[in-house]
Amino acid sequence: MVNIHVAAQTDLPFLREHDSHVAAEELASVVQRGRILIAEDNGNPIGWLRWGLFWDEIPFMNMLTVLSSNRGQGIGRALVTDWEKRMSRAGHSQVLTSTLADESAQNFYRAMGYTDAGVLLLPGESSEIFLRRDLDTTTDLTDPHITHE
């Protein structure tokens, strides 16, 4: 069974080893603010979701990663669903994320109900597609195979 919990200081070694997109000091700060969810299987971390706030008010998923050996098992979907529920309970009515146009992640997000919200064009890089999702505050998005702390 997969367990999802808010990252703690004890999760920093795993995150530092696997999340090279953020400096160690910033990673510790994000953990302290409670903005990383960890997915564990039998006590072993297997994935994470990191977020911030776009315009200081809209939850924005910055990173969703499941270790390659655990992909295709619904862990990413469980992390996103858990995060969306937490954001809804915190009073947010929508969430955002983005992905490069040449990455397949856009298909995953669209399958989860995210819709295109715009594109960022930076010189020499693939287009960054922004996606948004309205949060459904009336539906229980739980999965009986996932525990949430």
N, CA, C and O atoms as a GROMACS GRO file, in nm:
protein
  596
    1MET      N    1   0.083  -0.118   0.000
    1MET     CA    2   0.000   0.000   0.000
    1MET      C    3   0.088   0.125   0.000
    1MET      O    4   0.190   0.129   0.068
    2VAL      N    5   0.048   0.224  -0.075
    2VAL     CA    6   0.122   0.350  -0.085
    2VAL      C    7   0.070   0.445   0.021
    2VAL      O    8  -0.050   0.456   0.044
    3ASN      N    9   0.162   0.514   0.086
    3ASN     CA   10   0.130   0.615   0.185
    3ASN      C   11   0.178   0.750   0.131
    3ASN      O   12   0.289   0.761   0.080
    4ILE      N   13   0.094   0.852   0.143
    4ILE     CA   14   0.132   0.987   0.101
    4ILE      C   15   0.132   1.076   0.223
    4ILE      O   16   0.033   1.081   0.298
    5HIS      N   17   0.241   1.149   0.244
    5HIS     CA   18   0.250   1.240   0.358
    5HIS      C   19   0.326   1.366   0.318
    5HIS      O   20   0.399   1.369   0.220
    6VAL      N   21   0.306   1.470   0.397
    6VAL     CA   22   0.381   1.594   0.377
    6VAL      C   23   0.526   1.566   0.416
    6VAL      O   24   0.553   1.507   0.520
    7ALA      N   25   0.617   1.610   0.331
    7ALA     CA   26   0.760   1.584   0.355
    7ALA      C   27   0.805   1.647   0.487
    7ALA      O   28   0.761   1.755   0.525
    8ALA      N   29   0.894   1.576   0.554
    8ALA     CA   30   0.955   1.623   0.679
    8ALA      C   31   1.106   1.636   0.657
    8ALA      O   32   1.158   1.596   0.553
    9GLN      N   33   1.173   1.690   0.755
    9GLN     CA   34   1.319   1.704   0.746
    9GLN      C   35   1.386   1.569   0.721
    9GLN      O   36   1.490   1.564   0.655
   10THR      N   37   1.328   1.462   0.770
   10THR     CA   38   1.385   1.328   0.750
   10THR      C   39   1.378   1.283   0.605
   10THR      O   40   1.446   1.188   0.566
   11ASP      N   41   1.295   1.351   0.523
   11ASP     CA   42   1.285   1.317   0.381
   11ASP      C   43   1.388   1.391   0.296
   11ASP      O   44   1.403   1.363   0.177
   12LEU      N   45   1.460   1.486   0.356
   12LEU     CA   46   1.555   1.567   0.278
   12LEU      C   47   1.665   1.486   0.210
   12LEU      O   48   1.696   1.517   0.095
   13PRO      N   49   1.725   1.385   0.272
   13PRO     CA   50   1.828   1.308   0.200
   13PRO      C   51   1.774   1.248   0.070
   13PRO      O   52   1.840   1.256  -0.034
   14PHE      N   53   1.655   1.188   0.074
   14PHE     CA   54   1.594   1.133  -0.048
   14PHE      C   55   1.571   1.243  -0.150
   14PHE      O   56   1.605   1.226  -0.268
   15LEU      N   57   1.514   1.355  -0.108
   15LEU     CA   58   1.485   1.464  -0.201
   15LEU      C   59   1.612   1.523  -0.260
   15LEU      O   60   1.617   1.551  -0.380
   16ARG      N   61   1.714   1.543  -0.178
   16ARG     CA   62   1.841   1.598  -0.230
   16ARG      C   63   1.905   1.504  -0.331
   16ARG      O   64   1.966   1.548  -0.428
   17GLU      N   65   1.889   1.375  -0.308
   17GLU     CA   66   1.947   1.277  -0.400
   17GLU      C   67   1.874   1.276  -0.535
   17GLU      O   68   1.938   1.258  -0.639
   18HIS      N   69   1.744   1.296  -0.533
   18HIS     CA   70   1.665   1.278  -0.654
   18HIS      C   71   1.613   1.405  -0.719
   18HIS      O   72   1.579   1.402  -0.838
   19ASP      N   73   1.604   1.516  -0.647
   19ASP     CA   74   1.550   1.640  -0.703
   19ASP      C   75   1.662   1.740  -0.724
   19ASP      O   76   1.693   1.821  -0.636
   20SER      N   77   1.723   1.734  -0.841
   20SER     CA   78   1.838   1.820  -0.871
   20SER      C   79   1.795   1.955  -0.929
   20SER      O   80   1.880   2.035  -0.967
   21HIS      N   81   1.665   1.981  -0.937
   21HIS     CA   82   1.615   2.105  -0.994
   21HIS      C   83   1.612   2.220  -0.895
   21HIS      O   84   1.585   2.334  -0.932
   22VAL      N   85   1.639   2.191  -0.767
   22VAL     CA   86   1.630   2.292  -0.662
   22VAL      C   87   1.757   2.286  -0.577
   22VAL      O   88   1.805   2.178  -0.544
   23ALA      N   89   1.809   2.402  -0.542
   23ALA     CA   90   1.925   2.408  -0.454
   23ALA      C   91   1.889   2.351  -0.317
   23ALA      O   92   1.773   2.359  -0.275
   24ALA      N   93   1.986   2.293  -0.250
   24ALA     CA   94   1.962   2.226  -0.121
   24ALA      C   95   1.897   2.319  -0.019
   24ALA      O   96   1.808   2.276   0.055
   25GLU      N   97   1.937   2.444  -0.014
   25GLU     CA   98   1.880   2.539   0.082
   25GLU      C   99   1.733   2.566   0.051
   25GLU      O  100   1.651   2.573   0.142
   26GLU      N  101   1.702   2.582  -0.076
   26GLU     CA  102   1.563   2.606  -0.116
   26GLU      C  103   1.477   2.482  -0.091
   26GLU      O  104   1.362   2.494  -0.048
   27LEU      N  105   1.533   2.365  -0.116
   27LEU     CA  106   1.461   2.241  -0.091
   27LEU      C  107   1.424   2.231   0.057
   27LEU      O  108   1.311   2.195   0.091
   28ALA      N  109   1.518   2.262   0.144
   28ALA     CA  110   1.491   2.259   0.288
   28ALA      C  111   1.383   2.359   0.325
   28ALA      O  112   1.298   2.332   0.410
   29SER      N  113   1.385   2.475   0.262
   29SER     CA  114   1.284   2.578   0.287
   29SER      C  115   1.146   2.534   0.241
   29SER      O  116   1.047   2.558   0.310
   30VAL      N  117   1.138   2.469   0.124
   30VAL     CA  118   1.010   2.421   0.072
   30VAL      C  119   0.955   2.311   0.163
   30VAL      O  120   0.834   2.306   0.188
   31VAL      N  121   1.041   2.224   0.213
   31VAL     CA  122   0.997   2.120   0.308
   31VAL      C  123   0.944   2.187   0.434
   31VAL      O  124   0.839   2.147   0.486
   32GLN      N  125   1.015   2.286   0.484
   32GLN     CA  126   0.972   2.356   0.605
   32GLN      C  127   0.836   2.422   0.587
   32GLN      O  128   0.757   2.427   0.681
   33ARG      N  129   0.806   2.472   0.467
   33ARG     CA  130   0.676   2.535   0.438
   33ARG      C  131   0.566   2.432   0.412
   33ARG      O  132   0.450   2.469   0.395
   34GLY      N  133   0.602   2.303   0.409
   34GLY     CA  134   0.502   2.198   0.388
   34GLY      C  135   0.455   2.187   0.245
   34GLY      O  136   0.339   2.152   0.221
   35ARG      N  137   0.542   2.217   0.150
   35ARG     CA  138   0.503   2.219   0.009
   35ARG      C  139   0.562   2.106  -0.073
   35ARG      O  140   0.589   2.122  -0.192
   36ILE      N  141   0.584   1.992  -0.009
   36ILE     CA  142   0.623   1.871  -0.081
   36ILE      C  143   0.545   1.754  -0.022
   36ILE      O  144   0.536   1.739   0.100
   37LEU      N  145   0.488   1.674  -0.110
   37LEU     CA  146   0.425   1.549  -0.068
   37LEU      C  147   0.516   1.434  -0.110
   37LEU      O  148   0.574   1.436  -0.218
   38ILE      N  149   0.527   1.335  -0.023
   38ILE     CA  150   0.609   1.218  -0.049
   38ILE      C  151   0.518   1.096  -0.060
   38ILE      O  152   0.429   1.077   0.023
   39ALA      N  153   0.541   1.014  -0.162
   39ALA     CA  154   0.474   0.885  -0.173
   39ALA      C  155   0.572   0.778  -0.128
   39ALA      O  156   0.687   0.775  -0.173
   40GLU      N  157   0.526   0.691  -0.039
   40GLU     CA  158   0.610   0.583   0.011
   40GLU      C  159   0.541   0.449  -0.012
   40GLU      O  160   0.419   0.439  -0.008
   41ASP      N  161   0.622   0.348  -0.034
   41ASP     CA  162   0.574   0.211  -0.043
   41ASP      C  163   0.653   0.131   0.059
   41ASP      O  164   0.774   0.117   0.048
   42ASN      N  165   0.582   0.078   0.159
   42ASN     CA  166   0.648   0.003   0.267
   42ASN      C  167   0.759   0.083   0.333
   42ASN      O  168   0.865   0.029   0.364
   43GLY      N  169   0.735   0.212   0.354
   43GLY     CA  170   0.831   0.298   0.422
   43GLY      C  171   0.942   0.352   0.334
   43GLY      O  172   1.026   0.429   0.381
   44ASN      N  173   0.946   0.313   0.206
   44ASN     CA  174   1.049   0.360   0.114
   44ASN      C  175   0.993   0.468   0.022
   44ASN      O  176   0.892   0.444  -0.045
   45PRO      N  177   1.055   0.586   0.017
   45PRO     CA  178   1.005   0.691  -0.071
   45PRO      C  179   1.020   0.650  -0.217
   45PRO      O  180   1.124   0.600  -0.259
   46ILE      N  181   0.913   0.672  -0.294
   46ILE     CA  182   0.913   0.632  -0.436
   46ILE      C  183   0.872   0.746  -0.529
   46ILE      O  184   0.874   0.730  -0.651
   47GLY      N  185   0.834   0.860  -0.472
   47GLY     CA  186   0.795   0.973  -0.556
   47GLY      C  187   0.764   1.095  -0.472
   47GLY      O  188   0.753   1.086  -0.350
   48TRP      N  189   0.749   1.208  -0.539
   48TRP     CA  190   0.716   1.332  -0.468
   48TRP      C  191   0.648   1.431  -0.562
   48TRP      O  192   0.658   1.422  -0.684
   49LEU      N  193   0.579   1.524  -0.500
   49LEU     CA  194   0.515   1.635  -0.568
   49LEU      C  195   0.555   1.760  -0.492
   49LEU      O  196   0.535   1.768  -0.371
   50ARG      N  197   0.611   1.858  -0.564
   50ARG     CA  198   0.655   1.985  -0.504
   50ARG      C  199   0.575   2.098  -0.566
   50ARG      O  200   0.555   2.100  -0.688
   51TRP      N  201   0.531   2.192  -0.485
   51TRP     CA  202   0.453   2.304  -0.538
   51TRP      C  203   0.488   2.435  -0.470
   51TRP      O  204   0.553   2.439  -0.366
   52GLY      N  205   0.443   2.543  -0.534
   52GLY     CA  206   0.454   2.678  -0.481
   52GLY      C  207   0.324   2.751  -0.513
   52GLY      O  208   0.221   2.689  -0.538
   53LEU      N  209   0.332   2.882  -0.511
   53LEU     CA  210   0.213   2.963  -0.541
   53LEU      C  211   0.242   3.058  -0.656
   53LEU      O  212   0.334   3.139  -0.648
   54PHE      N  213   0.164   3.046  -0.761
   54PHE     CA  214   0.173   3.136  -0.876
   54PHE      C  215   0.103   3.266  -0.838
   54PHE      O  216  -0.007   3.262  -0.784
   55TRP      N  217   0.166   3.378  -0.864
   55TRP     CA  218   0.112   3.509  -0.823
   55TRP      C  219   0.084   3.514  -0.674
   55TRP      O  220  -0.002   3.590  -0.629
   56ASP      N  221   0.155   3.433  -0.598
   56ASP     CA  222   0.141   3.426  -0.452
   56ASP      C  223   0.002   3.384  -0.406
   56ASP      O  224  -0.033   3.405  -0.290
   57GLU      N  225  -0.078   3.323  -0.496
   57GLU     CA  226  -0.211   3.282  -0.453
   57GLU      C  227  -0.265   3.155  -0.517
   57GLU      O  228  -0.351   3.090  -0.458
   58ILE      N  229  -0.219   3.117  -0.636
   58ILE     CA  230  -0.272   2.999  -0.704
   58ILE      C  231  -0.172   2.885  -0.690
   58ILE      O  232  -0.057   2.898  -0.733
   59PRO      N  233  -0.213   2.772  -0.631
   59PRO     CA  234  -0.121   2.658  -0.618
   59PRO      C  235  -0.069   2.615  -0.756
   59PRO      O  236  -0.146   2.595  -0.850
   60PHE      N  237   0.063   2.603  -0.765
   60PHE     CA  238   0.130   2.568  -0.890
   60PHE      C  239   0.221   2.449  -0.865
   60PHE      O  240   0.317   2.458  -0.788
   61MET      N  241   0.191   2.336  -0.930
   61MET     CA  242   0.273   2.216  -0.917
   61MET      C  243   0.402   2.235  -0.997
   61MET      O  244   0.399   2.244  -1.120
   62ASN      N  245   0.514   2.241  -0.925
   62ASN     CA  246   0.644   2.262  -0.990
   62ASN      C  247   0.709   2.132  -1.035
   62ASN      O  248   0.781   2.130  -1.134
   63MET      N  249   0.684   2.024  -0.962
   63MET     CA  250   0.754   1.899  -0.992
   63MET      C  251   0.670   1.781  -0.947
   63MET      O  252   0.619   1.778  -0.835
   64LEU      N  253   0.656   1.686  -1.035
   64LEU     CA  254   0.592   1.558  -1.003
   64LEU      C  255   0.685   1.450  -1.056
   64LEU      O  256   0.711   1.443  -1.176
   65THR      N  257   0.736   1.366  -0.967
   65THR     CA  258   0.828   1.261  -1.010
   65THR      C  259   0.798   1.132  -0.934
   65THR      O  260   0.778   1.133  -0.812
   66VAL      N  261   0.797   1.023  -1.007
   66VAL     CA  262   0.789   0.890  -0.950
   66VAL      C  263   0.913   0.816  -0.999
   66VAL      O  264   0.945   0.819  -1.118
   67LEU      N  265   0.982   0.750  -0.908
   67LEU     CA  266   1.102   0.676  -0.948
   67LEU      C  267   1.067   0.580  -1.060
   67LEU      O  268   0.959   0.520  -1.061
   68SER      N  269   1.158   0.565  -1.155
   68SER     CA  270   1.129   0.488  -1.277
   68SER      C  271   1.080   0.346  -1.248
   68SER      O  272   0.996   0.294  -1.321
   69SER      N  273   1.131   0.284  -1.144
   69SER     CA  274   1.091   0.147  -1.113
   69SER      C  275   0.947   0.138  -1.059
   69SER      O  276   0.893   0.028  -1.048
   70ASN      N  277   0.886   0.252  -1.026
   70ASN     CA  278   0.751   0.253  -0.970
   70ASN      C  279   0.650   0.321  -1.062
   70ASN      O  280   0.535   0.342  -1.022
   71ARG      N  281   0.690   0.355  -1.182
   71ARG     CA  282   0.598   0.422  -1.273
   71ARG      C  283   0.495   0.325  -1.329
   71ARG      O  284   0.517   0.204  -1.332
   72GLY      N  285   0.383   0.380  -1.373
   72GLY     CA  286   0.277   0.299  -1.432
   72GLY      C  287   0.190   0.228  -1.330
   72GLY      O  288   0.113   0.139  -1.367
   73GLN      N  289   0.200   0.266  -1.203
   73GLN     CA  290   0.122   0.202  -1.097
   73GLN      C  291   0.020   0.296  -1.035
   73GLN      O  292  -0.044   0.261  -0.936
   74GLY      N  293   0.004   0.416  -1.091
   74GLY     CA  294  -0.093   0.511  -1.038
   74GLY      C  295  -0.040   0.600  -0.927
   74GLY      O  296  -0.116   0.672  -0.864
   75ILE      N  297   0.090   0.596  -0.902
   75ILE     CA  298   0.149   0.676  -0.793
   75ILE      C  299   0.141   0.825  -0.826
   75ILE      O  300   0.104   0.905  -0.740
   76GLY      N  301   0.175   0.863  -0.949
   76GLY     CA  302   0.167   1.004  -0.989
   76GLY      C  303   0.024   1.055  -0.978
   76GLY      O  304   0.001   1.164  -0.926
   77ARG      N  305  -0.069   0.976  -1.026
   77ARG     CA  306  -0.211   1.013  -1.017
   77ARG      C  307  -0.252   1.030  -0.870
   77ARG      O  308  -0.325   1.124  -0.837
   78ALA      N  309  -0.207   0.940  -0.784
   78ALA     CA  310  -0.241   0.948  -0.641
   78ALA      C  311  -0.182   1.074  -0.578
   78ALA      O  312  -0.248   1.140  -0.498
   79LEU      N  313  -0.058   1.107  -0.613
   79LEU     CA  314   0.004   1.229  -0.560
   79LEU      C  315  -0.073   1.354  -0.604
   79LEU      O  316  -0.100   1.442  -0.523
   80VAL      N  317  -0.107   1.360  -0.732
   80VAL     CA  318  -0.180   1.477  -0.783
   80VAL      C  319  -0.317   1.486  -0.717
   80VAL      O  320  -0.359   1.595  -0.676
   81THR      N  321  -0.387   1.375  -0.707
   81THR     CA  322  -0.520   1.374  -0.646
   81THR      C  323  -0.514   1.418  -0.501
   81THR      O  324  -0.597   1.497  -0.456
   82ASP      N  325  -0.415   1.368  -0.427
   82ASP     CA  326  -0.398   1.406  -0.288
   82ASP      C  327  -0.371   1.556  -0.278
   82ASP      O  328  -0.431   1.624  -0.194
   83TRP      N  329  -0.283   1.607  -0.361
   83TRP     CA  330  -0.249   1.750  -0.361
   83TRP      C  331  -0.372   1.834  -0.392
   83TRP      O  332  -0.397   1.935  -0.326
   84GLU      N  333  -0.449   1.794  -0.493
   84GLU     CA  334  -0.569   1.869  -0.529
   84GLU      C  335  -0.667   1.875  -0.413
   84GLU      O  336  -0.727   1.979  -0.387
   85LYS      N  337  -0.685   1.763  -0.343
   85LYS     CA  338  -0.774   1.762  -0.226
   85LYS      C  339  -0.724   1.858  -0.119
   85LYS      O  340  -0.803   1.931  -0.060
   86ARG      N  341  -0.595   1.856  -0.094
   86ARG     CA  342  -0.537   1.946   0.007
   86ARG      C  343  -0.557   2.092  -0.034
   86ARG      O  344  -0.589   2.177   0.050
   87MET      N  345  -0.538   2.120  -0.162
   87MET     CA  346  -0.555   2.258  -0.209
   87MET      C  347  -0.701   2.302  -0.200
   87MET      O  348  -0.731   2.416  -0.165
   88SER      N  349  -0.791   2.211  -0.231
   88SER     CA  350  -0.935   2.241  -0.220
   88SER      C  351  -0.972   2.268  -0.074
   88SER      O  352  -1.044   2.364  -0.045
   89ARG      N  353  -0.924   2.183   0.017
   89ARG     CA  354  -0.953   2.203   0.160
   89ARG      C  355  -0.894   2.333   0.212
   89ARG      O  356  -0.946   2.391   0.307
   90ALA      N  357  -0.785   2.379   0.149
   90ALA     CA  358  -0.722   2.505   0.189
   90ALA      C  359  -0.795   2.626   0.130
   90ALA      O  360  -0.755   2.740   0.153
   91GLY      N  361  -0.902   2.600   0.053
   91GLY     CA  362  -0.982   2.709   0.000
   91GLY      C  363  -0.951   2.752  -0.142
   91GLY      O  364  -1.004   2.853  -0.189
   92HIS      N  365  -0.866   2.678  -0.211
   92HIS     CA  366  -0.832   2.712  -0.349
   92HIS      C  367  -0.933   2.652  -0.445
   92HIS      O  368  -0.979   2.539  -0.425
   93SER      N  369  -0.969   2.726  -0.548
   93SER     CA  370  -1.068   2.678  -0.645
   93SER      C  371  -1.005   2.628  -0.774
   93SER      O  372  -1.074   2.569  -0.857
   94GLN      N  373  -0.875   2.651  -0.792
   94GLN     CA  374  -0.806   2.602  -0.911
   94GLN      C  375  -0.659   2.579  -0.880
   94GLN      O  376  -0.606   2.631  -0.782
   95VAL      N  377  -0.594   2.498  -0.965
   95VAL     CA  378  -0.451   2.473  -0.955
   95VAL      C  379  -0.391   2.483  -1.094
   95VAL      O  380  -0.461   2.474  -1.195
   96LEU      N  381  -0.260   2.502  -1.097
   96LEU     CA  382  -0.187   2.515  -1.223
   96LEU      C  383  -0.065   2.423  -1.222
   96LEU      O  384  -0.017   2.381  -1.117
   97THR      N  385  -0.018   2.392  -1.342
   97THR     CA  386   0.111   2.327  -1.360
   97THR      C  387   0.160   2.362  -1.499
   97THR      O  388   0.091   2.432  -1.574
   98SER      N  389   0.277   2.314  -1.534
   98SER     CA  390   0.328   2.335  -1.669
   98SER      C  391   0.418   2.219  -1.706
   98SER      O  392   0.466   2.145  -1.621
   99THR      N  393   0.440   2.205  -1.837
   99THR     CA  394   0.529   2.102  -1.888
   99THR      C  395   0.581   2.148  -2.023
   99THR      O  396   0.516   2.226  -2.092
  100LEU      N  397   0.696   2.100  -2.061
  100LEU     CA  398   0.750   2.134  -2.192
  100LEU      C  399   0.664   2.069  -2.301
  100LEU      O  400   0.613   1.958  -2.283
  101ALA      N  401   0.651   2.137  -2.412
  101ALA     CA  402   0.568   2.088  -2.523
  101ALA      C  403   0.621   1.956  -2.579
  101ALA      O  404   0.546   1.879  -2.638
  102ASP      N  405   0.751   1.930  -2.562
  102ASP     CA  406   0.806   1.806  -2.616
  102ASP      C  407   0.810   1.693  -2.513
  102ASP      O  408   0.874   1.590  -2.537
  103GLU      N  409   0.742   1.710  -2.400
  103GLU     CA  410   0.733   1.606  -2.298
  103GLU      C  411   0.594   1.542  -2.302
  103GLU      O  412   0.495   1.607  -2.333
  104SER      N  413   0.589   1.414  -2.270
  104SER     CA  414   0.461   1.343  -2.272
  104SER      C  415   0.376   1.372  -2.149
  104SER      O  416   0.259   1.332  -2.145
  105ALA      N  417   0.430   1.440  -2.049
  105ALA     CA  418   0.354   1.469  -1.927
  105ALA      C  419   0.225   1.545  -1.956
  105ALA      O  420   0.127   1.532  -1.882
  106GLN      N  421   0.224   1.623  -2.063
  106GLN     CA  422   0.102   1.698  -2.096
  106GLN      C  423  -0.016   1.603  -2.116
  106GLN      O  424  -0.129   1.638  -2.081
  107ASN      N  425   0.008   1.484  -2.170
  107ASN     CA  426  -0.099   1.386  -2.189
  107ASN      C  427  -0.153   1.336  -2.055
  107ASN      O  428  -0.273   1.318  -2.039
  108PHE      N  429  -0.064   1.314  -1.961
  108PHE     CA  430  -0.102   1.271  -1.826
  108PHE      C  431  -0.192   1.377  -1.762
  108PHE      O  432  -0.299   1.345  -1.710
  109TYR      N  433  -0.149   1.502  -1.766
  109TYR     CA  434  -0.227   1.609  -1.703
  109TYR      C  435  -0.363   1.627  -1.771
  109TYR      O  436  -0.464   1.645  -1.703
  110ARG      N  437  -0.366   1.623  -1.901
  110ARG     CA  438  -0.494   1.636  -1.972
  110ARG      C  439  -0.588   1.522  -1.935
  110ARG      O  440  -0.708   1.542  -1.919
  111ALA      N  441  -0.533   1.400  -1.922
  111ALA     CA  442  -0.616   1.286  -1.883
  111ALA      C  443  -0.672   1.304  -1.742
  111ALA      O  444  -0.774   1.244  -1.708
  112MET      N  445  -0.605   1.384  -1.661
  112MET     CA  446  -0.652   1.412  -1.524
  112MET      C  447  -0.746   1.532  -1.519
  112MET      O  448  -0.789   1.572  -1.411
  113GLY      N  449  -0.778   1.589  -1.634
  113GLY     CA  450  -0.875   1.698  -1.637
  113GLY      C  451  -0.815   1.836  -1.647
  113GLY      O  452  -0.887   1.936  -1.637
  114TYR      N  453  -0.686   1.845  -1.667
  114TYR     CA  454  -0.621   1.976  -1.684
  114TYR      C  455  -0.644   2.025  -1.827
  114TYR      O  456  -0.646   1.945  -1.921
  115THR      N  457  -0.661   2.155  -1.842
  115THR     CA  458  -0.681   2.214  -1.974
  115THR      C  459  -0.573   2.318  -2.000
  115THR      O  460  -0.518   2.377  -1.908
  116ASP      N  461  -0.544   2.338  -2.126
  116ASP     CA  462  -0.442   2.433  -2.165
  116ASP      C  463  -0.480   2.574  -2.119
  116ASP      O  464  -0.596   2.615  -2.131
  117ALA      N  465  -0.382   2.646  -2.068
  117ALA     CA  466  -0.406   2.781  -2.019
  117ALA      C  467  -0.312   2.883  -2.081
  117ALA      O  468  -0.324   3.002  -2.052
  118GLY      N  469  -0.220   2.839  -2.165
  118GLY     CA  470  -0.126   2.932  -2.227
  118GLY      C  471   0.009   2.868  -2.250
  118GLY      O  472   0.034   2.753  -2.212
  119VAL      N  473   0.096   2.946  -2.313
  119VAL     CA  474   0.228   2.896  -2.347
  119VAL      C  475   0.331   3.004  -2.318
  119VAL      O  476   0.306   3.122  -2.342
  120LEU      N  477   0.446   2.964  -2.267
  120LEU     CA  478   0.558   3.054  -2.245
  120LEU      C  479   0.664   3.021  -2.347
  120LEU      O  480   0.705   2.905  -2.360
  121LEU      N  481   0.710   3.121  -2.421
  121LEU     CA  482   0.813   3.101  -2.523
  121LEU      C  483   0.943   3.166  -2.475
  121LEU      O  484   0.950   3.287  -2.455
  122LEU      N  485   1.045   3.083  -2.457
  122LEU     CA  486   1.177   3.132  -2.419
  122LEU      C  487   1.275   3.099  -2.531
  122LEU      O  488   1.268   2.990  -2.588
  123PRO      N  489   1.364   3.190  -2.562
  123PRO     CA  490   1.460   3.165  -2.672
  123PRO      C  491   1.541   3.038  -2.650
  123PRO      O  492   1.595   3.015  -2.542
  124GLY      N  493   1.548   2.957  -2.754
  124GLY     CA  494   1.631   2.836  -2.751
  124GLY      C  495   1.573   2.720  -2.672
  124GLY      O  496   1.642   2.620  -2.654
  125GLU      N  497   1.450   2.730  -2.626
  125GLU     CA  498   1.389   2.621  -2.549
  125GLU      C  499   1.256   2.582  -2.611
  125GLU      O  500   1.196   2.658  -2.686
  126SER      N  501   1.212   2.461  -2.580
  126SER     CA  502   1.078   2.418  -2.621
  126SER      C  503   0.975   2.505  -2.551
  126SER      O  504   1.002   2.562  -2.445
  127SER      N  505   0.858   2.515  -2.609
  127SER     CA  506   0.750   2.591  -2.546
  127SER      C  507   0.711   2.527  -2.415
  127SER      O  508   0.709   2.404  -2.402
  128GLU      N  509   0.680   2.610  -2.316
  128GLU     CA  510   0.631   2.564  -2.187
  128GLU      C  511   0.480   2.579  -2.188
  128GLU      O  512   0.428   2.690  -2.198
  129ILE      N  513   0.410   2.467  -2.178
  129ILE     CA  514   0.263   2.468  -2.180
  129ILE      C  515   0.212   2.480  -2.037
  129ILE      O  516   0.247   2.400  -1.950
  130PHE      N  517   0.128   2.580  -2.012
  130PHE     CA  518   0.065   2.596  -1.882
  130PHE      C  519  -0.072   2.528  -1.886
  130PHE      O  520  -0.148   2.543  -1.982
  131LEU      N  521  -0.102   2.455  -1.779
  131LEU     CA  522  -0.228   2.382  -1.769
  131LEU      C  523  -0.296   2.418  -1.638
  131LEU      O  524  -0.229   2.444  -1.537
  132ARG      N  525  -0.428   2.421  -1.640
  132ARG     CA  526  -0.503   2.455  -1.519
  132ARG      C  527  -0.613   2.353  -1.498
  132ARG      O  528  -0.656   2.283  -1.589
  133ARG      N  529  -0.659   2.348  -1.373
  133ARG     CA  530  -0.771   2.259  -1.340
  133ARG      C  531  -0.853   2.326  -1.232
  133ARG      O  532  -0.801   2.369  -1.130
  134ASP      N  533  -0.984   2.332  -1.255
  134ASP     CA  534  -1.076   2.376  -1.151
  134ASP      C  535  -1.091   2.261  -1.053
  134ASP      O  536  -1.103   2.145  -1.093
  135LEU      N  537  -1.090   2.294  -0.926
  135LEU     CA  538  -1.103   2.190  -0.824
  135LEU      C  539  -1.249   2.163  -0.796
  135LEU      O  540  -1.330   2.254  -0.781
  136ASP      N  541  -1.282   2.037  -0.790
  136ASP     CA  542  -1.418   1.993  -0.761
  136ASP      C  543  -1.429   1.975  -0.611
  136ASP      O  544  -1.372   1.881  -0.554
  137THR      N  545  -1.500   2.062  -0.548
  137THR     CA  546  -1.511   2.057  -0.402
  137THR      C  547  -1.623   1.967  -0.356
  137THR      O  548  -1.644   1.952  -0.235
  138THR      N  549  -1.697   1.906  -0.450
  138THR     CA  550  -1.810   1.821  -0.410
  138THR      C  551  -1.780   1.673  -0.422
  138THR      O  552  -1.856   1.591  -0.369
  139THR      N  553  -1.672   1.635  -0.489
  139THR     CA  554  -1.642   1.494  -0.513
  139THR      C  555  -1.532   1.446  -0.419
  139THR      O  556  -1.434   1.517  -0.397
  140ASP      N  557  -1.550   1.328  -0.363
  140ASP     CA  558  -1.447   1.266  -0.280
  140ASP      C  559  -1.348   1.196  -0.372
  140ASP      O  560  -1.384   1.101  -0.441
  141LEU      N  561  -1.223   1.244  -0.375
  141LEU     CA  562  -1.123   1.193  -0.468
  141LEU      C  563  -1.032   1.091  -0.402
  141LEU      O  564  -0.912   1.087  -0.433
  142THR      N  565  -1.084   1.008  -0.314
  142THR     CA  566  -0.998   0.913  -0.243
  142THR      C  567  -0.979   0.785  -0.323
  142THR      O  568  -1.060   0.749  -0.408
  143ASP      N  569  -0.871   0.719  -0.293
  143ASP     CA  570  -0.839   0.589  -0.352
  143ASP      C  571  -0.820   0.493  -0.234
  143ASP      O  572  -0.737   0.521  -0.147
  144PRO      N  573  -0.893   0.383  -0.227
  144PRO     CA  574  -0.883   0.294  -0.111
  144PRO      C  575  -0.745   0.229  -0.097
  144PRO      O  576  -0.716   0.172   0.008
  145HIS      N  577  -0.661   0.236  -0.198
  145HIS     CA  578  -0.528   0.175  -0.192
  145HIS      C  579  -0.421   0.272  -0.144
  145HIS      O  580  -0.304   0.236  -0.130
  146ILE      N  581  -0.462   0.397  -0.117
  146ILE     CA  582  -0.367   0.500  -0.076
  146ILE      C  583  -0.407   0.550   0.063
  146ILE      O  584  -0.524   0.579   0.087
  147THR      N  585  -0.311   0.562   0.154
  147THR     CA  586  -0.337   0.624   0.282
  147THR      C  587  -0.277   0.763   0.280
  147THR      O  588  -0.176   0.787   0.214
  148HIS      N  589  -0.338   0.854   0.351
  148HIS     CA  590  -0.296   0.994   0.351
  148HIS      C  591  -0.274   1.038   0.495
  148HIS      O  592  -0.358   1.015   0.582
  149GLU      N  593  -0.161   1.103   0.519
  149GLU     CA  594  -0.132   1.157   0.652
  149GLU      C  595  -0.136   1.307   0.648
  149GLU      O  596  -0.114   1.372   0.750
   0.00000   0.00000   0.00000
